[in-house]
């Protein structure tokens, strides 16, 4: 019985919940470690893009200076959770990632660039959605699984359309 109590306590600690938001589920599903901002009531996971070297006006840009994708989860109003994020993508990733997000019930709220003279071209896709934390985190995870598939097939983003 004592062993069962210890096991249950470990499970409770591993699936920390703040309000109705289960941050352990978000981390488990996305595969990313996150941090809780108590003041804002937001749990944020992030991942820098280190797989492709980005040059801005001939300068190698370190990923921490603006090449980090993130998703912020909070307790929802009309659903258990809400997510908002900004995904760092290359040109050949935009359409496939957008499709994955839409198929998973997430919205794409903006697509834009931050830099001039960047090579390869970098785009920022803003996302949002409401639902269960697990469903939202699954959409984020599947988007990045798609990015990994694309980069595994073609490590460097192409500079022009194929064909």
C-alpha atoms as an extended CHARMM CRD file, in Angstrom:
* protein
*
       163  EXT
         1         1  UNK       CA              0.0000000000        0.0000000000        0.0000000000  PROA      1               0.0000000000
         2         2  UNK       CA              2.8630000000        2.3550000000        0.8450000000  PROA      2               0.0000000000
         3         3  UNK       CA              4.4500000000        1.6480000000       -2.5670000000  PROA      3               0.0000000000
         4         4  UNK       CA              1.1520000000        2.5020000000       -4.3040000000  PROA      4               0.0000000000
         5         5  UNK       CA              0.9390000000        5.8210000000       -2.4340000000  PROA      5               0.0000000000
         6         6  UNK       CA              4.5120000000        6.7050000000       -3.4520000000  PROA      6               0.0000000000
         7         7  UNK       CA              3.7740000000        5.7700000000       -7.0780000000  PROA      7               0.0000000000
         8         8  UNK       CA              0.6550000000        7.9310000000       -7.1410000000  PROA      8               0.0000000000
         9         9  UNK       CA              2.5670000000       10.8570000000       -5.6500000000  PROA      9               0.0000000000
        10        10  UNK       CA              5.2440000000       10.5120000000       -8.3500000000  PROA      10              0.0000000000
        11        11  UNK       CA              2.5930000000       10.5080000000      -11.0870000000  PROA      11              0.0000000000
        12        12  UNK       CA              0.9790000000       13.6030000000       -9.5790000000  PROA      12              0.0000000000
        13        13  UNK       CA              4.2950000000       15.4360000000       -9.5130000000  PROA      13              0.0000000000
        14        14  UNK       CA              5.1190000000       14.3940000000      -13.0840000000  PROA      14              0.0000000000
        15        15  UNK       CA              1.8180000000       15.7390000000      -14.4040000000  PROA      15              0.0000000000
        16        16  UNK       CA              1.7610000000       19.1220000000      -12.7690000000  PROA      16              0.0000000000
        17        17  UNK       CA             -1.4050000000       21.0520000000      -13.4390000000  PROA      17              0.0000000000
        18        18  UNK       CA             -1.8950000000       24.7710000000      -13.0260000000  PROA      18              0.0000000000
        19        19  UNK       CA             -5.6280000000       25.4150000000      -12.9030000000  PROA      19              0.0000000000
        20        20  UNK       CA             -7.1750000000       23.2370000000      -15.6000000000  PROA      20              0.0000000000
        21        21  UNK       CA             -3.9970000000       23.2180000000      -17.6990000000  PROA      21              0.0000000000
        22        22  UNK       CA             -1.9430000000       20.0490000000      -17.3930000000  PROA      22              0.0000000000
        23        23  UNK       CA              1.6050000000       21.1370000000      -18.2060000000  PROA      23              0.0000000000
        24        24  UNK       CA              2.9210000000       17.5810000000      -17.9770000000  PROA      24              0.0000000000
        25        25  UNK       CA              0.6540000000       16.6140000000      -20.8660000000  PROA      25              0.0000000000
        26        26  UNK       CA              1.9120000000       19.5600000000      -22.9400000000  PROA      26              0.0000000000
        27        27  UNK       CA              5.5550000000       18.5650000000      -22.3600000000  PROA      27              0.0000000000
        28        28  UNK       CA              4.9200000000       14.8690000000      -22.9670000000  PROA      28              0.0000000000
        29        29  UNK       CA              2.9890000000       15.4090000000      -26.2000000000  PROA      29              0.0000000000
        30        30  UNK       CA              5.1670000000       18.1690000000      -27.7220000000  PROA      30              0.0000000000
        31        31  UNK       CA              8.4090000000       16.5690000000      -26.5600000000  PROA      31              0.0000000000
        32        32  UNK       CA              9.6400000000       19.9990000000      -25.4560000000  PROA      32              0.0000000000
        33        33  UNK       CA             10.4110000000       21.1840000000      -21.9320000000  PROA      33              0.0000000000
        34        34  UNK       CA              8.4600000000       24.2360000000      -20.8900000000  PROA      34              0.0000000000
        35        35  UNK       CA              8.3140000000       26.9090000000      -18.2500000000  PROA      35              0.0000000000
        36        36  UNK       CA              5.4120000000       28.2450000000      -16.2140000000  PROA      36              0.0000000000
        37        37  UNK       CA              4.8760000000       32.0170000000      -15.9530000000  PROA      37              0.0000000000
        38        38  UNK       CA              2.7800000000       32.3210000000      -12.8130000000  PROA      38              0.0000000000
        39        39  UNK       CA              2.0480000000       36.0290000000      -13.2700000000  PROA      39              0.0000000000
        40        40  UNK       CA              0.6000000000       35.4940000000      -16.7550000000  PROA      40              0.0000000000
        41        41  UNK       CA             -0.8320000000       32.0180000000      -16.1580000000  PROA      41              0.0000000000
        42        42  UNK       CA              0.9590000000       30.7240000000      -19.2600000000  PROA      42              0.0000000000
        43        43  UNK       CA              2.9880000000       27.5820000000      -19.8890000000  PROA      43              0.0000000000
        44        44  UNK       CA              5.4230000000       28.0810000000      -22.7740000000  PROA      44              0.0000000000
        45        45  UNK       CA              7.4080000000       25.4940000000      -24.6960000000  PROA      45              0.0000000000
        46        46  UNK       CA             10.0570000000       26.5580000000      -27.1860000000  PROA      46              0.0000000000
        47        47  UNK       CA             12.6170000000       25.1130000000      -29.5540000000  PROA      47              0.0000000000
        48        48  UNK       CA             15.3510000000       26.9960000000      -31.4630000000  PROA      48              0.0000000000
        49        49  UNK       CA             15.8960000000       26.1460000000      -35.1320000000  PROA      49              0.0000000000
        50        50  UNK       CA             19.4400000000       24.7830000000      -35.1370000000  PROA      50              0.0000000000
        51        51  UNK       CA             19.0450000000       22.4280000000      -38.0970000000  PROA      51              0.0000000000
        52        52  UNK       CA             19.6920000000       25.0060000000      -40.8400000000  PROA      52              0.0000000000
        53        53  UNK       CA             22.2790000000       27.7860000000      -40.7860000000  PROA      53              0.0000000000
        54        54  UNK       CA             20.6310000000       31.1600000000      -41.4530000000  PROA      54              0.0000000000
        55        55  UNK       CA             22.5740000000       34.1020000000      -42.8550000000  PROA      55              0.0000000000
        56        56  UNK       CA             21.2310000000       37.6550000000      -42.5510000000  PROA      56              0.0000000000
        57        57  UNK       CA             23.0450000000       40.1150000000      -44.7880000000  PROA      57              0.0000000000
        58        58  UNK       CA             26.0460000000       37.7750000000      -44.8420000000  PROA      58              0.0000000000
        59        59  UNK       CA             26.1130000000       37.2820000000      -41.0480000000  PROA      59              0.0000000000
        60        60  UNK       CA             25.4710000000       33.8780000000      -39.4710000000  PROA      60              0.0000000000
        61        61  UNK       CA             22.5190000000       34.4390000000      -37.1490000000  PROA      61              0.0000000000
        62        62  UNK       CA             22.5920000000       32.5110000000      -33.8590000000  PROA      62              0.0000000000
        63        63  UNK       CA             19.2720000000       30.6920000000      -33.3040000000  PROA      63              0.0000000000
        64        64  UNK       CA             18.6470000000       32.3950000000      -29.9340000000  PROA      64              0.0000000000
        65        65  UNK       CA             18.4620000000       35.7930000000      -31.6670000000  PROA      65              0.0000000000
        66        66  UNK       CA             15.0770000000       35.2450000000      -33.2880000000  PROA      66              0.0000000000
        67        67  UNK       CA             14.9820000000       31.7350000000      -34.7140000000  PROA      67              0.0000000000
        68        68  UNK       CA             13.0700000000       30.0370000000      -31.8980000000  PROA      68              0.0000000000
        69        69  UNK       CA              9.6360000000       28.4930000000      -32.3480000000  PROA      69              0.0000000000
        70        70  UNK       CA              7.3100000000       28.6150000000      -29.3590000000  PROA      70              0.0000000000
        71        71  UNK       CA              3.8240000000       27.7120000000      -28.2400000000  PROA      71              0.0000000000
        72        72  UNK       CA              2.1750000000       29.2060000000      -25.1500000000  PROA      72              0.0000000000
        73        73  UNK       CA             -0.6770000000       27.3490000000      -23.4390000000  PROA      73              0.0000000000
        74        74  UNK       CA             -3.1350000000       28.7650000000      -20.9480000000  PROA      74              0.0000000000
        75        75  UNK       CA             -6.4840000000       27.8840000000      -19.4510000000  PROA      75              0.0000000000
        76        76  UNK       CA             -9.2370000000       28.4170000000      -22.0180000000  PROA      76              0.0000000000
        77        77  UNK       CA            -12.4340000000       30.4220000000      -21.8450000000  PROA      77              0.0000000000
        78        78  UNK       CA            -14.7240000000       28.3520000000      -24.0760000000  PROA      78              0.0000000000
        79        79  UNK       CA            -12.5950000000       25.1940000000      -23.9240000000  PROA      79              0.0000000000
        80        80  UNK       CA            -10.2050000000       23.6650000000      -21.3760000000  PROA      80              0.0000000000
        81        81  UNK       CA             -7.0910000000       25.2310000000      -22.9720000000  PROA      81              0.0000000000
        82        82  UNK       CA             -5.8920000000       27.7910000000      -25.4990000000  PROA      82              0.0000000000
        83        83  UNK       CA             -2.6240000000       27.9580000000      -27.4300000000  PROA      83              0.0000000000
        84        84  UNK       CA             -0.8870000000       30.7400000000      -29.2600000000  PROA      84              0.0000000000
        85        85  UNK       CA              2.4960000000       30.4620000000      -30.9170000000  PROA      85              0.0000000000
        86        86  UNK       CA              5.0240000000       31.5050000000      -33.4990000000  PROA      86              0.0000000000
        87        87  UNK       CA              6.6660000000       28.8400000000      -35.6480000000  PROA      87              0.0000000000
        88        88  UNK       CA              9.9530000000       29.4780000000      -37.4630000000  PROA      88              0.0000000000
        89        89  UNK       CA              9.7290000000       27.9330000000      -40.9370000000  PROA      89              0.0000000000
        90        90  UNK       CA             11.5240000000       27.8600000000      -44.2520000000  PROA      90              0.0000000000
        91        91  UNK       CA              9.7410000000       28.3370000000      -47.5900000000  PROA      91              0.0000000000
        92        92  UNK       CA              9.3640000000       24.6350000000      -48.3760000000  PROA      92              0.0000000000
        93        93  UNK       CA              7.8640000000       23.9820000000      -44.9260000000  PROA      93              0.0000000000
        94        94  UNK       CA              5.1020000000       26.6130000000      -44.9910000000  PROA      94              0.0000000000
        95        95  UNK       CA              2.3740000000       24.7910000000      -46.9490000000  PROA      95              0.0000000000
        96        96  UNK       CA              2.9090000000       21.3120000000      -45.4390000000  PROA      96              0.0000000000
        97        97  UNK       CA              2.9920000000       22.6970000000      -41.8800000000  PROA      97              0.0000000000
        98        98  UNK       CA             -0.0680000000       24.8560000000      -42.4800000000  PROA      98              0.0000000000
        99        99  UNK       CA             -1.9550000000       21.7870000000      -43.7080000000  PROA      99              0.0000000000
       100       100  UNK       CA             -0.9710000000       19.7820000000      -40.6140000000  PROA      100             0.0000000000
       101       101  UNK       CA             -2.0570000000       22.5970000000      -38.3080000000  PROA      101             0.0000000000
       102       102  UNK       CA             -5.4210000000       23.0370000000      -40.0180000000  PROA      102             0.0000000000
       103       103  UNK       CA             -6.0200000000       19.2660000000      -40.0170000000  PROA      103             0.0000000000
       104       104  UNK       CA             -5.4640000000       19.3440000000      -36.2440000000  PROA      104             0.0000000000
       105       105  UNK       CA             -7.9710000000       22.1520000000      -35.6330000000  PROA      105             0.0000000000
       106       106  UNK       CA             -5.4230000000       24.9330000000      -35.1250000000  PROA      106             0.0000000000
       107       107  UNK       CA             -5.7160000000       28.2850000000      -36.8730000000  PROA      107             0.0000000000
       108       108  UNK       CA             -2.9770000000       30.0650000000      -38.7760000000  PROA      108             0.0000000000
       109       109  UNK       CA             -3.3910000000       33.7210000000      -37.8850000000  PROA      109             0.0000000000
       110       110  UNK       CA             -0.3970000000       35.2660000000      -39.6720000000  PROA      110             0.0000000000
       111       111  UNK       CA              2.5470000000       34.4770000000      -41.9100000000  PROA      111             0.0000000000
       112       112  UNK       CA              5.3470000000       36.9950000000      -42.3120000000  PROA      112             0.0000000000
       113       113  UNK       CA              9.0840000000       37.5360000000      -42.2840000000  PROA      113             0.0000000000
       114       114  UNK       CA             11.2530000000       39.3920000000      -39.7590000000  PROA      114             0.0000000000
       115       115  UNK       CA             14.4580000000       39.8440000000      -41.7340000000  PROA      115             0.0000000000
       116       116  UNK       CA             15.7390000000       41.3630000000      -44.9590000000  PROA      116             0.0000000000
       117       117  UNK       CA             18.4720000000       39.6540000000      -46.9580000000  PROA      117             0.0000000000
       118       118  UNK       CA             18.0660000000       36.3550000000      -45.1180000000  PROA      118             0.0000000000
       119       119  UNK       CA             19.2490000000       33.1440000000      -46.6940000000  PROA      119             0.0000000000
       120       120  UNK       CA             17.4660000000       30.8270000000      -46.6880000000  PROA      120             0.0000000000
       121       121  UNK       CA             14.2640000000       32.8310000000      -46.3790000000  PROA      121             0.0000000000
       122       122  UNK       CA             12.7410000000       32.5380000000      -42.9020000000  PROA      122             0.0000000000
       123       123  UNK       CA              9.0030000000       32.8300000000      -42.2520000000  PROA      123             0.0000000000
       124       124  UNK       CA              7.0810000000       33.1130000000      -39.0000000000  PROA      124             0.0000000000
       125       125  UNK       CA              3.7210000000       31.3830000000      -38.7810000000  PROA      125             0.0000000000
       126       126  UNK       CA              1.4620000000       32.5370000000      -35.9570000000  PROA      126             0.0000000000
       127       127  UNK       CA             -0.9010000000       29.8810000000      -34.6540000000  PROA      127             0.0000000000
       128       128  UNK       CA             -3.8140000000       29.7450000000      -32.2620000000  PROA      128             0.0000000000
       129       129  UNK       CA             -6.5070000000       27.4310000000      -31.0850000000  PROA      129             0.0000000000
       130       130  UNK       CA             -8.7930000000       26.2110000000      -28.3310000000  PROA      130             0.0000000000
       131       131  UNK       CA             -9.4820000000       22.6900000000      -27.1240000000  PROA      131             0.0000000000
       132       132  UNK       CA             -7.9390000000       20.1880000000      -24.7760000000  PROA      132             0.0000000000
       133       133  UNK       CA             -4.2720000000       20.7050000000      -23.9350000000  PROA      133             0.0000000000
       134       134  UNK       CA             -3.5350000000       17.2810000000      -25.4100000000  PROA      134             0.0000000000
       135       135  UNK       CA             -5.2640000000       18.0710000000      -28.7230000000  PROA      135             0.0000000000
       136       136  UNK       CA             -3.5080000000       21.4310000000      -29.0640000000  PROA      136             0.0000000000
       137       137  UNK       CA             -0.1220000000       19.9960000000      -28.1150000000  PROA      137             0.0000000000
       138       138  UNK       CA             -0.6560000000       17.1920000000      -30.6430000000  PROA      138             0.0000000000
       139       139  UNK       CA             -1.1770000000       19.7570000000      -33.4080000000  PROA      139             0.0000000000
       140       140  UNK       CA              2.0390000000       21.5630000000      -32.4370000000  PROA      140             0.0000000000
       141       141  UNK       CA              3.9470000000       18.2580000000      -32.2660000000  PROA      141             0.0000000000
       142       142  UNK       CA              2.6780000000       17.0550000000      -35.6370000000  PROA      142             0.0000000000
       143       143  UNK       CA              3.6730000000       20.3620000000      -37.2430000000  PROA      143             0.0000000000
       144       144  UNK       CA              7.2390000000       19.8860000000      -36.0450000000  PROA      144             0.0000000000
       145       145  UNK       CA              7.2580000000       16.2300000000      -36.9720000000  PROA      145             0.0000000000
       146       146  UNK       CA              6.4090000000       17.4070000000      -40.4980000000  PROA      146             0.0000000000
       147       147  UNK       CA              9.3040000000       19.9020000000      -40.4190000000  PROA      147             0.0000000000
       148       148  UNK       CA             11.6610000000       17.0800000000      -39.4000000000  PROA      148             0.0000000000
       149       149  UNK       CA             10.3940000000       14.9020000000      -42.2720000000  PROA      149             0.0000000000
       150       150  UNK       CA             10.9950000000       17.7100000000      -44.7640000000  PROA      150             0.0000000000
       151       151  UNK       CA             14.4990000000       18.4690000000      -43.4770000000  PROA      151             0.0000000000
       152       152  UNK       CA             15.3970000000       14.7530000000      -43.3540000000  PROA      152             0.0000000000
       153       153  UNK       CA             14.4960000000       14.4510000000      -47.0430000000  PROA      153             0.0000000000
       154       154  UNK       CA             16.2270000000       17.7120000000      -47.9960000000  PROA      154             0.0000000000
       155       155  UNK       CA             18.5860000000       19.0840000000      -45.2980000000  PROA      155             0.0000000000
       156       156  UNK       CA             18.9750000000       22.4910000000      -46.9910000000  PROA      156             0.0000000000
       157       157  UNK       CA             15.8420000000       24.4050000000      -48.0330000000  PROA      157             0.0000000000
       158       158  UNK       CA             15.7370000000       24.8650000000      -51.8310000000  PROA      158             0.0000000000
       159       159  UNK       CA             16.2700000000       28.3220000000      -53.3370000000  PROA      159             0.0000000000
       160       160  UNK       CA             13.6140000000       27.8250000000      -56.0310000000  PROA      160             0.0000000000
       161       161  UNK       CA             10.6210000000       25.6950000000      -56.9870000000  PROA      161             0.0000000000
       162       162  UNK       CA             11.4990000000       22.2090000000      -58.1520000000  PROA      162             0.0000000000
       163       163  UNK       CA             10.8540000000       21.3340000000      -61.8040000000  PROA      163             0.0000000000
